[in-house]
Amino acid sequence: MSVTEEVLGLDLQSALDELHRAGMPGVCADVRSGGRSWRGAAGVADIDTGRPMTADLRQRIGSVTKTFTAAAVLRQVERGTVGLDDPIGRYLPRLVPGERGTAITVRMLINHTSGIPDYLPWAFPSMQTLSPASLDENRFRRFHPTELIGMGLAAPAGTPGATPGIYSNSGYLLLGELLTQLTGATPAECIATDVVARAGLEHTWLPDGPSIEGPYPAMYEAFFGLLDPPRDFSVYDASWVGTGAGMVSTVADLSRFYAALLDGAVVERASLEQMQRTVPVIALDGSTIEYGLGLHRHTRPEGTFWGHDGTVWGALAMSWISEDGARQLSVALNLARWKPGSIDAALENLHHQALRP
């Protein structure tokens, strides 16, 4: 290890330790900068047993899944089986019939400008009164994608193609149904073959059922302080998010994936250019983000980065890569929706230490 690599590791380990001291049970990160790489962890994977967090654990990655789903659809576009500006009603007329099916395009589903609201407040009704009750009620509930899509389609709609778009998991479940319609395979099979394998990933998949294969941490949900102490939701049926936010991965695989994507190894360069054409989108937290086709452009003091972040009950993940591919950060946290405060400052410091030139 060179002196520069050693200093990089010391700074990053210190940042992870600070995040743990701020209240995060466990955190792990993969950092790549100027040809150097570092991987580390801090805190515990399980509060009850004290099992340490390690950087090789598999964790739910939430909406980082959307980049995988978008890439799988772009692979179909490359084959000529579907067009980005084709109406979704041409392929899924029973799910999105009539004028709506004609007005909403595949592109609009991917970049959140379809006008179809997110189904979450109807799948988890207690969210409408800021109560976490539905989280436990739905732990082992098996949703079919069309059931959730129907909830989104039944909600008050926006105008297809209008900006800013409204971030919506409903559109990404429709993309999963589109993949099945086009290929006859499950969305999980499409993503595994056309995206995961092409990127050379070893520990990334879309699970079927509530459990995660292999070693994983407990994943604690605080629901903005209403669950105190936070509750472990690591065992949870992922059908409630599916192709929108249901995948499992490791921080090393996430870095490898985004590096391969921006290098043209997952989709063709023309497809990547489409993925990086952004529009303003209002995120679930109310902020406005620059969103492409499954890719989020993230502008920071350290530069411009591409990638995605995501959360499910109990887990949060994010992966960012600089435009030139020289700097990357992938991080996984096993506590979600904490009260704002010291954790946020420590997480920002980790980003700065990892992404600075």
Secondary structure, DSSP 4 states (H G I P E B T S, - for coil): --HHHHHHHHHHHHHHHHHHHTT-SEEEEEEEETTEEEEEEEEBS-TTT-PBP-TT--EE-GGGHHHHHHHHHHHHHHHTS--TTSBGGGT-TTTS-HHHHHH-BHHHHHTT-S-PPPSHHHHSGGGGGT--HHHHHTTT----HHHHHHHHHHSPP--TT-SSEE--HHHHHHHHHHHHHHHSS-HHHHHIIIIIHHHT-SS-B--SSS--SS-----EE-GGGTSSS-EE-SS--GGGTHHHH--EE-HHHHHHHHHHHHTTSSS-HHHHHHHT--EEEE-TTS-EEEE-SS-EEEEETTEEEEEEEEEETTEEEEEEEETTS-EEEEEEESEESPPSSHHHHHHHHHHHHHH--
